Amino acid sequence: MAKEQQEVPLAVELQRVILESGLSLNQLGKQTGVSQGQLSRFLRGDRTLTLPAVDKICRYFGLKLVRKPGWTGSGKPQQ
């Protein structure tokens, strides 16, 4: 029997990937175009990232953003 995949919040997964990469925030910022300050505030939990910033980071690390089935963007599932 296959285990169900556990959902991990996007912010938590991005923080994990960034920290495990071993890149400095300066290096990551240069590679992605996301400022070192934005990355630092995000990793400290002081700020969220914009969708374009998340997209740049995901593309750099080969991650893919996928809309959850039934998601409308309003926080309410489709009827």
Number of C-alpha atoms within 10 A of each C-alpha: 3 4 5 6 6 6 7 9 8 11 15 10 12 19 16 12 15 18 13 9 11 10 11 12 19 14 12 19 18 12 13 17 12 20 15 16 12 17 22 14 13 16 20 10 11 9 12 15 15 10 9 10 17 18 16 17 23 17 13 12 14 9 13 10 11 6 9 9 8 10 11 12 10 7 7 9 11 10 5
